[in-house]
Amino acid sequence: MFITRVLKPVVFVASLGPVAWLIWAGLTGNLSANPLSDLTNETGVWTLRFLCAALAITPLRRLTGWNPLIKFRRMAGLFAFFYGTLHFLTYVIADRFAGLDFPNGIVAWTTVQNLARAVGEDIYKRPFITVGFTAWSTMVPLAATSTAGMIRRLGGKKWNQLHRLVYATACLGVLHYWWLVKADVRRPYTYGAVVATVLLLRLYRSRARVAAPALAR
Amino acid sequence: MLIKRPADIKSSEITDKKLYVNRREFIQAATGTAVAAAATGILGSEAILGASTPAPHGRKLEGVKKSTFSTDEKPNKWEDITTYNNYYEFGTDKDEPSQLARNFKTTPWTVTVDGECAKKGAMNLEDVLKGKTLEERIYRHRCVERWSMIIPWIGFPLSDFIKQCEPTSKAKYIEFTTLGDSKQMPGLRSPVLRWPYVEGLRLDEAMHPLTILVVGLYGEVLPNQDGAPLRLAVPWKYGFKHIKSIVKVRFVEKQPLNTWQDQAANEYGFYANVNPAVDHPRWSQATERRIGEFLMRKTLMFNGYGDQVASLYTGLDLRRNY
């Protein structure tokens, strides 16, 4: 009761903190001299943080034995998708839209066409954008099948298999960040280390499970 | 030009620290033992956005002349120019130099002249400045990262300094070195780049009247985060060519290996001329965001200084010599 009635809403509101802060700071001029780049960077970094949190829940639950942790996994995953979508939208607006020509004015069909082309070309041409976009895309089916109804409809086993896609999301996300930075790779490496740790913990466990029957004999 | 003095620290800037702590608490609550340590590591290593402070205003520089090389575009604000800096010696976040360079010691300052020239040796900054006429040069400044500013530099032609050093006929290039003092420059403690920072120019580029040594900004002594007390400005080249806090000048026969080329030669070259037609491998250079604007501008060839400098590069393949 305490968890669903109190802790979950608190975590939910806290997870909206970063975006609330970004909006507030953006409106009051408390971001840097290049606020659009801050919005893009920060939403991207928060996507990675929520991905790490979502991936850390299962190993942590096993380590600590505190099972209610599982109740936060979906929320963490959906917030990763939420921040990832904001990240993608800031890129589309602040980077692609803002860089367009507007031969027929801003409100025109050509604007839509040019924007679609500018986004598509960039995704095709720039590997780090390709990787980032792919990472975001892998979250779409996961978010779409996150409801209890969808879990039932797919069946637990199929659902689990599909949701392993999040491992790819996290790896691609780290790669995207790593390719983006100019020289200081310390932060991408830190996220990489976190993702590697939680994935290795899973691998270790699945190995142990395969080995277990043999030992029992 | 009258500059409004900014408040020391806005109260609004303090509140986001609270949020930062909240976030940290949340993460610590939501995760647990082993991974929590890593997660705090992530949060702890990242600077809080918006915590930058504009530079305090410095001594007014006397006898500054206007220059016909200045653009009539509207200069960016003092706050922008002194809080949004790429100066890795003071951290890789743009707001870090404004905080970590605050106590950087720029007096006394010595510049050592060496290499293929007659007048070698150490010079005080005062001697470097002796007999020079300071000019205000309002230049377009284009960073390789696709942002740009209009900056009212105060400085003097580099050629005036070069003539004073009497380079020999063997001097084909000029090489500059930034101070590499890890006691004062916390960024040097991590091997992000190979320190100290090195940049270079072909001698004819260095002698070009647009190339200046900068000692001031907005009529005042140059703030520490902008490369005090002596930095370079070469307005038709990307920002990373504009080496800061120069302690060494060397005249050389061979093309120097500049730091960013050393870091990633496929991305950053020696010339680094602003060129909308030659993309950075990871992004297009065709457009740029002028700080303070939403819609991007078209990047101009040689950053709009083509009439003055294009002749330096006749016969040079700019696609290969990026």
Interface residues (C-beta under 8 A of the other chain):
Chain A: V11 A14 S15 G17 P18 W21 A25 T28 N30 L31 S32 A33 N34 L36 S37 D38 E42 V45 R49 C52 A53 A56 I57 P59 L60 L63 T64 W66 L69 F72 A76 A94 A98 G99 D122 R126 P127 F128 W179 L180 K182 A183 D184 R186 R187 T190 Y191 A193 V194 T197 V198
Chain B: K10 S12 E13 D16 L19 N22 R23 F26 I27 A29 A30 T31 G32 T33 A34 V35 A38 A39 G41 I42 S45 E46 L49 G50 S52 N76 K77 E79 D80 T83 Y84 Y88 T92 K94 D95 E145 W147 S190 V192 L193 Q263 A264 R282 W283 S284 A286 T287 R289 I291 G292 F294 L295 M296
